[in-house]
Structure formats: structure tokens, C-alpha cells
Amino acid sequence: MMRLVFAAAALFAAVVPLSAYTVSSFQPPFKRLVIIKVDGLNGSLLYRTMQGHNPQTGKSPLPWFSHIFDRGGIVFDNFYVRGVSLSAPSWSLLDTGQHTVIRGNVEYDRYTGQVYDYLNVFPFYLGYARSRAVDMPGVEVLDRAGIPLLIDRFNYEQTLQSFQLFQRGVVWTTLKNALLGAFSGKALISVIESAAPISLSSSLANQIENILVRGLRSPQFIYLDLFTGNADHEGHATSKPEALLHVMEELDALLGRIATAIRQSPLADETLLAVVSDHGMNNEPGVISQTYNLPDLFNSPQGGAHHVVTDREQLSDYKLKGINPLVHRVVTPSTSSFYLNGEASRYPTAWFDIDGNERCAVHLRNSDINKIHILLLELARTDLKPSLRSAAAVSLQDTIEKHRMRWAAESTELSQELDALAQAIAERKERITNLSKPDKDSRDRGEDKADRRMRLELQHWQREHSAYETYLEHLNRLLAFHPDTKKRFAESINDLIPEMSLGDNNTVGDLEHYIAGPAAGGLVVREDGRLDEEESFRHIDYFALLSQQRARNNPQPQLSPKPIDFIAMALPAQQYEAGIPEPQHAYWLYADADHQLVILQDTDGRLCLRPVRRLSQDAAGYIHWEQQPWRGGLPLALFEDDRLNVSDSDRSTWLSGWHTERDWLLATHKCRYSNAVIGIPEELSPVAANVPGKPGLNPTRLRYERRRRELVQADFHVFASDHWNFNARFPNAGGNHGSFLRISTHSVWMMAGAGLPVVRIEEPYDSLNFASTILSLVGRTPPMPDRVVTIPAAELSSQ
Amino acid sequence: MLAVRRVFELFGLPRASNIVIDVAMRATGLFFAFCLVLQASKMPGGAIAPYSSHAPYFWSSTAVGDSAQLLTLLCHGCSTLPENQGFAAQTGGTGSNVPLLSVLLDNLGDSTIENDRITAVWLLSYIRPSIPQRLLAAVPFFYWRIGNGSVTKSSDLSPLLDMNSLQRPMLKTVARDVLQWAMLDPSFMPVRASSRAYRSNVTDRERLYLEETISYLQAAPGADESGGLTPAQLHTLIARLELRKRLLGGFVTPGAAARFGESAETRHEQVRSRNWELLRQCADKTGLYFEPLRLAGRSGEYAMLWAPVGGITAAAGTRVSSIWKLLNMKKPSLDELRRLPSAAIYERGFGENGQTIPVVPLGVYSLDYPKVPLLLIDFRNRRHVRWRAVAQRSIDDITAGVIGISHFTNWYFYVAADVYDFVAARRGAPMNQSERLDCYAQFRVNLALDQDLDQKLRAAMRDRIDSLAMNPLESSPEEEKNAGVKNFASLLSAAEDGRLLARVQKDRRQELASYDSSAIRNVRDEFYHLATFGVYTRRAKPTTEDIGQVSSIRRAQYHLSFLGDLAKQGTPPEVMADSGQIKSSIAELEQLLPQIHSEPLLRAAKGTIVKLRGNSENAELQSDCTLALAHFRQADGIGRQVALKPAVVRASAVLPKSE
């Protein structure tokens, strides 16, 4: 009987054309999952092109996309990045299906200066070759947070993963074969015949594809993926439609080859094929994306004369140092520093995540640490007048006292956490000594990698322990420090102020009144003998400063002369609205003093907006603002947006009301800023809540892991106006991403597989829906069951 | 006489006999040119496409017999020279039309595009160098153009690019290199230095003309109802010209050439937009003003930097010395700006809210140079840009020409030189002489054609760009414009009196003889052609059925290429293209191949159709493939018996519409 069934199935498969992808008796759950991950593929552009017509072939310009998904599968017409439209955070969401704990392409630990460089693959390969790495940095972070990847839901030997940002391990044979392939006789003849240069990257792409196709032939592999970054690279380089079409055509051909291989594979009818992209791209033909150089602004006296840290060299293509592939931290000194001349390598005070380009995450050294540093420098002077010395010492002591309670608590907690870590280190050392050498079978099961992972984690723990210990020592010394009102400060400042450290995050009040240096005239004493804080220091209101920036050269009329669209910052959790239970989280969007927006979030996750002006923070830390009526020109421009899916008569009421996240998405996703109302809380919400920790982790260690994620949160995020970017590394004249503009957030999600319906889903969804839905379709437990998209009942393809 | 000339052309040698030939040819040519210009002004001329005021470039079409077309790209409003008035009459426009290049399109007299071929391209501004120019070109360290260079005396009908012999330039280059290395380099220093200097100048001049042609084609509009080249034809043509710059470029297959052309355009666009933005950023950092330039109706290729007369305020807090280095100029001091005469000061709307402020021009940059904007004009220092080029060229002439450092025996010197170039280029120095020459070539013609710029500024630019003319073989752009008119008239005359048609017919016979030859066979034929100084060219015998045969072959190649592209994907073809189109192509091949009797084409067709059948999941298409293969087998048997040569192939059953 079974033979008959198989024979019938084989006959059926032979006579039914490939286009009838969905005509099958098979129903989910699928046995095999194949994901094509495309970095930076714009949803709008792809879907529009799919529906076009190529007169030369009589088909769509992207015949395979159209054939498999448009006419044979599911197309999510309105799929968006959740959070900022950057690769590392977005892939982490897609690959885990859980709220993000990675919120930038590069992150910095404010206490230790540790750099989490998620995009640079070279250190990873080198580290892997030297047995000093086993996973990409993003995977290490997720592992520590206890958040599994999609691939982790399958056994090691059932998976085949390509090269990507969230990669586990390296298959050296892929690289070796790619290298050999690039210099093979066939390749060299092809070089002569096509005039194309020898390309290691295209050879690597071919190799990766071949491995995937070979893997499809074996029923052993039930999770396979393929990552390609070509669309992102080309999109950044040019907005020329022909170039973007060419990339999509190549992608289409790749999809065709993979679909054909699936069709010919033993699990053809049990395979779910998905294509997904992590973000869109702000490409507009004829428009060149212009850079506004934020590091220059922060280097300048106007911007605080900071020594600035970025993860790459500025204008790296024009420096010899720019070819260093292992770089992860570059300090650009300010030539106008007010008090840290020559100290750039030890005390850089502004750290930026610029990658992605339409958004910059800004970390500034804590304003009061600056103040303490300035006062210590003054107290170290021999020529300081006694009255000034006394006033400076008192002010210094007051500043320490202001933070004493918080710092003391932090010191205690961090000590406990480091003790727990030390204990874990001891246990891990013992465990490692008992590890046996992996044999072939255990290597096939990936146990050698698991062992190496444990060893490397131990090294990371030891390094962190040492770094946090150093920070803690400085903190304790500062708490114990009592400045002498009469004698010169003769100790080393380095003992009190840690190098390459920023201290605690700045508050709104700090940033509105940031201490950037001593006043030009030096310290000033009031009549009562105390320091005149206003006159003694240079203060900067960063919100006003950034919103006032104008471009000197702006030859394109399509671009606003104002390169900065708005600044976003998380506000402290407090009672903002009466009658709503605490804690209420709030997020502030600042366009200028009169155009501000606050997003409020309650404990149930409901959201509401408040149009405000002149938001400020008082000395006690409470936030105040002036409420204003809804009007045009506010951040996100929702009130004036024609595409806001709310009746015109009650726009103000609706926008001010409390609504669920789903309601906001339905109402706003077609607007200029698509899902920003949801994305901003995703990016700025307290990250600790998103760190579940590894199963069985003790509470102190869990607190430690949560602290480590909290320490990489930026002070504020700067968002660029349309077609402006912050890429100081090299000109990105094509498109950019990182913002909440719909063109940057609109991504791709399509699925096909036997038994799936042929349907275009108009309902909007975001990154959180992807993994849960995919996993449920392959019969695995979804990480967030409430995010599983209900697939409509199957409608058989007409072809 | 022609053969003798070819010997000297091949080796690029200035010899007395060559000079004599030149003089004789010029005298004859001058006479004919004069007659033709007179005649051209009376001719009805070709169909002139209406031009748009926004796009000054347009195509003019002239019939060549009833089976080919001479397409000419003209620039409207690009000249006000009085001598263009006569030309204007026959092009139906005003006296400001300038003919730029002509393309000979062999369309076989029908309206289908699939069997059209471009066979030759003429750069109309081409001027053959004079004897004194050639002599000066052989003088080492002579880096000047004398006056306007060569004056147009005769017209030259030899094309810049002959699409029927793409490997010929490669063989010429190899022959010249071998001669240089084997015979001239080991000679006395004066011989070595002179020959190398002459060779450099000839190569540079050839590259200059190639780049001019590419520049025009990039600006050319696509085909419309009144004629012109299709985007695919333009891409292929640009690719072929670009590939002429590469030693093995002639080996690139037609399909790959079209793709190369497309990607070359994308690369140019990427380079331009990146340089545009880099220059704008540099202006921001240094406190200058950035202005994109529109020259001769083309934008995005050049930009200017201006300095405010009131003094430059750079961004504080950052080091900008490296930025000035990148800009390849020194920061002007306030004193320097204040000392400028009022004639050097312009008013521009760079102020806040667009108000005008007094500014001085600092430099004009080409945005086409890879990775960094290339300074073409330094308004403050006329010799600055020239000095760098002269220094680099002098070093080459000293090392290779005077000292005789060889790439083979002194390779370490060249490795060190390459390392130096790499380091200097990483720091933003434009070290690539060829690319610099390309940028200069484009700018000089665009500036010459431009009528949009402020007159005072344009005059200042022309004055300065002339100082960059380093090649004694070069002619001034104004002289080249004049040559364009005369050369165009000659071509029109040749089209009228049947000389172009004769050329087309020869090309077809050459195509018939070589369409199924291997690359090696083609190279061998080219070698024989060169070895006999052009006397031998492999062609099929002339018959009355040439057009039909050529049409069959081209259509078969077209369908084979279409099906081949589908087959090589290894995926079901019916997904990528409409089944009807695939079947129609198979049917066409089925019909055409038995008439052609070409073993390689038949083999390729069989292989392609076997692959298609294997890839397809459409039963009907598979059946069509099977039938076609059976048909080929049958025809193959008959074909073997008949064993026809291409020259006597029966005319295609599907004849051109004109017949």
C-alpha cells in the first residue's frame, strides 16, 4: 500500500508543473525549513518589481519570486523591521523571535569600554582560526542572555548554516573551496571571456550555494539557510534603478536554483521555503545621500570638544590605517579639547554607533564625571587661589555625595555579582579540566564546538571580571575620596577616574545642561564662598544644539537643510498619567523646543502619544512638559500624514488615546514613519526585562547579565532627515537605513511550501512575528505563541 | 601604399616614408574633403530626430543603400562657430549642431532588431597627426601641444572601432610590445627613449579618442521612433570601447560585453555619486562651497569648489590638513583672497537662505576618477595640476626610456614603485595616469561643447585646461569640432556614393567566413591580416544571397543566445520566459540551422536544447525540444551530404522584409 502511495506521489510530482507548488496533499507542519536571508532588500521595491512585466521574456522581471511566492505562496505585503532598521538588531529579532537585547551594529560597555562589534567578520574568522572564537559576537551576546537562535531549535547535525552575522562556527572547507574556485582554470577563462575581475566573493557565494544545494539532497538536514549581503552593498553604493534591478535579478536566479533543488530533493513536499530581509533602504533615483558628520560636531568646541570614539576610521578609504580589518575602536581626538588635551587615547568622552547611517547612538561621558575630572585637575594645580581651591573641593565633595547612595548600592551589587562570577569561573575551570578530547562522532554532533564555547566563555568571564573589578576599584576609591580644601591634590587622577569609561548614563537634565569643560575664564567663586557652577563650567544643551544644525553645502533641493530629523531618548519610569498603573515608561522625541512628542507605555504594553513642548527634568529627577494641541511639524508627522488609517474627524483624540501595539501598527504602518511608535519603545525600553538568562542561572548572575546589557545602552539616538546619513567612514551615496522611515523599515517576508495557501497578506506584521510563525509551521514551539500569524485556509494555486 | 602605411601604424614608427604617405594622402583627402563639404551643404541629408531643449544630444540617421544606416550623434547648441552654418543647413538645425560620432548599423534592410549589427564606429573629431607632430612626439620629455595641434586638412574614413575585427588591436599591441622589448629597448639610449616617448604619446592619444567616444555614447539618448541605438546596443558599444583599453578585451564574448557595458555604466554612476558626496563633505569640513557643474547638458560629472572672499572658516576641533591634501590644493590665506582682482570674484547664492556672497573659484574636479575627485583646474596655480602629470611622466621616461629599467630584469624596482603608488593612492593621490587621462579627455570636449556656463568662467577654464595638453599628437577641441563637421560630410558622401555600402558588404562577407570559427581561428586570421599588412582578410565569396545568409546566421545566433541564457540557469525555462517565446525560438532554430549548415552552431543548439529539455517540467516544451533534436539529426545527415560552404548557403526561408 505504501509503495502505491509513493508511486502515486512520484507520478504526481513528475506531471505537475513546478508552479503548482502548493497543490499537494501535504499539510503543515513541515519537516524541513529553508530560509534565504537577504540583507537590506527593500520590500516596496521587490514587490513592485515582482509585479512588473519584462517584454523580452513575457514574464515578471523577477520570474522566480513571482512564480514561487506571488502565484504559489504567501507574500506579506506589509512586513516591517521592529526597532531601528539596522542589520544586527534586526537579524537578532528575526533569528530569535524575541524582544531585542542587541540594539545597534556596535555597542560599547560604558564602564569597561568593551566594544561589541557585530558586523565585522574578520576578527571572528581570525579568532576562529586561532581557537579564540567559535561564534560571531552577536551569537555570544544572545547565548549569554539565554536567547536561542532559530538554528538552536534543531540538532546540530540537522543544520546547515551559511556565513552570516549570527553565525555559529566556520566551515573552513567552504572558504578553501571558494579560494580554489576563484583561481581555477574555468574561472580564469571566464575572466578573459567576461572581463570581470577574479572575485573571491562571487566564488564564495557559489560555494555557499553549492553546499546548500548538496545539503538539500540529503534528508539529514532539516534546517538550511543562505545569507546574502549583495542587495545591502549595492543599495548603499547606488540608487540607480538598473543596478538595483540587476541585484534582484541575481537574487531571483539564485532563488530559482534553490527552488529547483528543493523540488528535486527527497523532502520536496515537506519543505517550507522562506525569504526574509532585515530592513529596507532609502534609495531614490537621482538623489545622492548626503553625510552630516556628527564626530566633527562633537570634536568642535560648539559640540563639547570631545575626543570621539567610533568603530571604524573616518574616511577610512583615504588612510593606510583604513585597511586594518581587525579595527573595532578608533579615537578621533579633538584639537580644541577644553581639559583633556593629549588624553584622547585614555579619556575619549563621546562614543558613537554610526553604522547603518540614518541613526547614530550617542554615549557621552557622565556629565558629573566630567565635572569631577575638571575639579580634580583644578585641585592639582599649584597656583590655585585658596578660595577657589576650597570652593572646588566642596563642589567636588557635593558631587560625590549627590551620587553616593546610587554608587554605593551599585558597588555592593556589582561586588556580589563579581563574586558569583568568580565562583562560576572556578567551577568552569574544573569542568574544563575534565573535558575529554572530542572524537569524530562527537565532532559530528558539534560537541567540539560546545567545548570550545565553554572555554571561550571562561576567557570572557575572566576578562570581564578583571575589567569590572578595575571599574569597581575606581568607584570605591571615589566614594572614599575626600578632597582637601587647603592642600593641592597630589594623587593620580587615573586612580579615581577610570580610563576608557563613561560612567552612568546621562539624564535628560544632564544633557540639557551638560558640563563639557571648564569655563574660558576658569572657576568662579560666589560671594558665599561656594563655586558658581554656571560660570565655572561650559554647559551645552545637546538637544537644542543638534536640532539647530544646518548643512553648509546642500545642493540638492530634495534634501532639507536640517540634517537631523529628531532625537530620541528614554525617560525615567515614573507616574506620567493619573489612573494608569506604574511603572509607566516614556520615550521622548525632540525635533526642537516647540516640537516634541512623548510616547507613553503602560505595564500592559499599551501605547499613547503626547504632543508636548519644553520638556525638562528637575533636580529631583522628575520630568515636566507643557502639553500642546496636535499640529503639523511634530516628530513622526503623524497628525498631518494622509496615510494615517484613522478618520480625519477624530485624529487628535485617537492619537492621544491609549491603544494596543496592534492598533498602532494597523493605523500607522503606511505612514511616512511606518511603525516608529512601536519601534522606539522596542529600541529604548529597559533592556534588562528582555534578558531571560540561561536556564538555571542563579539570580545574582542573572542580574549581572542584565546589567551588562544595560551598560551598553546609549544616552540618546539621533535620527537623520530623509536622504541624510551619518556615515563618517566613507560616502554612502546610494541608500541608507537605520531610521523609522517606511522605506527603511519595509522588509520582505515570503513563504512557500506544499499545502500553504496562495495569498497576499495585507495585514501588517513585524520582525517578532517571523520566527514564531516559521517555527510553528515546522512543528516547533514558537518563542512567542501570541506572535504566530494565523495563515488563512489553503486556496489551491490556479496553475 | 595602404600596406606600407599599416606597417608603420603597426609599429607606431615615424619614418620618412610614412611622412611622404601622409602628405600625399592629406593632399588628396583635403581636396575630397573640400568637395564633400561643398556637396554636403547641398545634400538632402538624413532624417534628423527632433531634439529636446533639455537633452542636447540627438541622433541623425542616414540610409546606406537599402540595408544599412549611418547613425550620427549630434550635439545641439554646442557651438556658435560660423563654419557650422553650412553644416546646419544639411542637418536641418541651427548652426550650433556639432556632429560627434557616427555608427554604421547593418540592419539588413528589415525592421527586426535581432539581426542588426553595429559594424563600425567613427569618432568624427578624429584628426590624423601631422608630420611635425609625429616628430615632436618622438622627442623625450617634450610635453607640450604646439598651438592648436594638427589642423584638419583631410577627412579619414577608417573607423575608430571595427566591430568585425575585435582582436586586431590586441595583436597590434602585442606586436608593438615585442618590437619594443626585443629590438628597441636593447638599442642605444636615444632610440629607446624616442621610441618609448613616441609609443606613450600614440597610446595616450588613442586612449583620449576612445574616452571621448565613450563620453559621447554615455550621453547619447536611447533609440526612439526617429532612430538611434537601443540601450542594449549602446551598452555593447561602450563595453567594446572600454575593452579596447584592455589587452585581452577583444576576447570577451558578445553576451558578456553587453553585461560589461551595463555594469560599466553602474560603476561610473557609483564612482561619480561617491566622489560628488566626498567633495561636498570635504567642502563642509574645510569651510568651502561646493557646486555641481552642468557642462554641455550633462550633470553629475564635474563639481567646483569656491572660497568665500571674506575668509575660510573650517570646522574647529578637527584636523583638516588631510582634507586639503585630499583636495590636492593648499588652503588660501585671507591675504591671498583679499589680494585677488575684482575680475576673479564672482557672486554666488551660497549664503544662508540663498543670498549671494562674493566668492572665488578654487578648483574644478572630475568626479569620474576612481575613489577620489580629481583636480582638473586649479584656478590659483596654473602649473600645479600639469606639474604632477609631467613629473609622473618624466619619471616613467627616465626609468624606462633613458636608464632602461626593464620590467623583467628590474622587477623589484617596479614592485617598489607599485607599493609607493599604493600608499600614495591610499592617501588620496590620483596616481593612475590612464584614468587621469580619461577624465581630462572627457572634460576638454565637454568644455568645448558647453554653451551653458557663465562666459567669463568658461573662458577661465578653457585657458587653464589647455595647459594640461601634454601630448604633441593632440589637437585642440576647437580644431576637433571643425574636423567633426568635415569628417561627417565625408561620411555622408561615402554613404551617398556607395563606399559605405561596399564596406558593409565586405563586413558581411567577413562575418560569413568567420561566424562559426573558433577564437583561435579568428586570432590566426587576424595574424595573417597583420602579417600581410592588411592585404589578406578572410571573407566569403560575394553572392547575391549574402543578406539572406547573414540574416539567417544572426537570427540563429540570437535565438541560440536567448535559449542558451535560459538553459545555463539549470532551472525550468518556462518559469523564466513565456513558453510561447521559448517554443517560437526553438522553432526558428529548427528552421534556420539546417539552412546554415554550421557544425559548431548545430552542436551548440543541440546541447542547449538537450539542457532545456532536461530542465523543463513542461511536457509540451519537452516534446518540442525532442522534435527539434530529431529534426537536427535528420538535417545533419542531409547537411553532411550537401557539405555546403557558408559562401554558397541557400538564402534563408525567412527573408528580410525589404525583399
Boltz contact constraints between the chains, C-beta under 6 A:
constraints:
  - contact:
      token1: [A, 17]
      token2: [B, 617]
      max_distance: 6.0
  - contact:
      token1: [A, 18]
      token2: [B, 572]
      max_distance: 6.0
  - contact:
      token1: [A, 18]
      token2: [B, 617]
      max_distance: 6.0
  - contact:
      token1: [A, 57]
      token2: [B, 577]
      max_distance: 6.0
  - contact:
      token1: [A, 58]
      token2: [B, 578]
      max_distance: 6.0
  - contact:
      token1: [A, 58]
      token2: [B, 581]
      max_distance: 6.0
  - contact:
      token1: [A, 59]
      token2: [B, 578]
      max_distance: 6.0
  - contact:
      token1: [A, 63]
      token2: [B, 575]
      max_distance: 6.0
  - contact:
      token1: [A, 63]
      token2: [B, 576]
      max_distance: 6.0
  - contact:
      token1: [A, 67]
      token2: [B, 575]
      max_distance: 6.0
  - contact:
      token1: [A, 192]
      token2: [B, 248]
      max_distance: 6.0
  - contact:
      token1: [A, 192]
      token2: [B, 251]
      max_distance: 6.0
  - contact:
      token1: [A, 193]
      token2: [B, 253]
      max_distance: 6.0
  - contact:
      token1: [A, 193]
      token2: [B, 256]
      max_distance: 6.0
  - contact:
      token1: [A, 194]
      token2: [B, 256]
      max_distance: 6.0
  - contact:
      token1: [A, 195]
      token2: [B, 243]
      max_distance: 6.0
  - contact:
      token1: [A, 195]
      token2: [B, 252]
      max_distance: 6.0
  - contact:
      token1: [A, 195]
      token2: [B, 260]
      max_distance: 6.0
  - contact:
      token1: [A, 237]
      token2: [B, 270]
      max_distance: 6.0
  - contact:
      token1: [A, 238]
      token2: [B, 269]
      max_distance: 6.0
  - contact:
      token1: [A, 238]
      token2: [B, 270]
      max_distance: 6.0
  - contact:
      token1: [A, 240]
      token2: [B, 266]
      max_distance: 6.0
  - contact:
      token1: [A, 240]
      token2: [B, 269]
      max_distance: 6.0
  - contact:
      token1: [A, 243]
      token2: [B, 266]
      max_distance: 6.0
  - contact:
      token1: [A, 253]
      token2: [B, 569]
      max_distance: 6.0
  - contact:
      token1: [A, 256]
      token2: [B, 571]
      max_distance: 6.0
  - contact:
      token1: [A, 257]
      token2: [B, 571]
      max_distance: 6.0
  - contact:
      token1: [A, 260]
      token2: [B, 571]
      max_distance: 6.0
  - contact:
      token1: [A, 288]
      token2: [B, 273]
      max_distance: 6.0
  - contact:
      token1: [A, 288]
      token2: [B, 276]
      max_distance: 6.0
  - contact:
      token1: [A, 288]
      token2: [B, 277]
      max_distance: 6.0
  - contact:
      token1: [A, 291]
      token2: [B, 281]
      max_distance: 6.0
  - contact:
      token1: [A, 296]
      token2: [B, 315]
      max_distance: 6.0
  - contact:
      token1: [A, 296]
      token2: [B, 318]
      max_distance: 6.0
  - contact:
      token1: [A, 299]
      token2: [B, 317]
      max_distance: 6.0
  - contact:
      token1: [A, 299]
      token2: [B, 318]
      max_distance: 6.0
  - contact:
      token1: [A, 300]
      token2: [B, 316]
      max_distance: 6.0
  - contact:
      token1: [A, 300]
      token2: [B, 317]
      max_distance: 6.0
  - contact:
      token1: [A, 301]
      token2: [B, 316]
      max_distance: 6.0
  - contact:
      token1: [A, 305]
      token2: [B, 317]
      max_distance: 6.0
  - contact:
      token1: [A, 318]
      token2: [B, 326]
      max_distance: 6.0
  - contact:
      token1: [A, 318]
      token2: [B, 428]
      max_distance: 6.0
  - contact:
      token1: [A, 320]
      token2: [B, 426]
      max_distance: 6.0
  - contact:
      token1: [A, 334]
      token2: [B, 317]
      max_distance: 6.0
  - contact:
      token1: [A, 335]
      token2: [B, 317]
      max_distance: 6.0
  - contact:
      token1: [A, 336]
      token2: [B, 316]
      max_distance: 6.0
  - contact:
      token1: [A, 336]
      token2: [B, 317]
      max_distance: 6.0
  - contact:
      token1: [A, 552]
      token2: [B, 284]
      max_distance: 6.0
  - contact:
      token1: [A, 553]
      token2: [B, 280]
      max_distance: 6.0
  - contact:
      token1: [A, 553]
      token2: [B, 283]
      max_distance: 6.0
  - contact:
      token1: [A, 553]
      token2: [B, 284]
      max_distance: 6.0
  - contact:
      token1: [A, 553]
      token2: [B, 290]
      max_distance: 6.0
  - contact:
      token1: [A, 555]
      token2: [B, 292]
      max_distance: 6.0
  - contact:
      token1: [A, 731]
      token2: [B, 274]
      max_distance: 6.0
  - contact:
      token1: [A, 731]
      token2: [B, 277]
      max_distance: 6.0
  - contact:
      token1: [A, 731]
      token2: [B, 278]
      max_distance: 6.0
  - contact:
      token1: [A, 733]
      token2: [B, 273]
      max_distance: 6.0
  - contact:
      token1: [A, 733]
      token2: [B, 274]
      max_distance: 6.0
  - contact:
      token1: [A, 733]
      token2: [B, 277]
      max_distance: 6.0
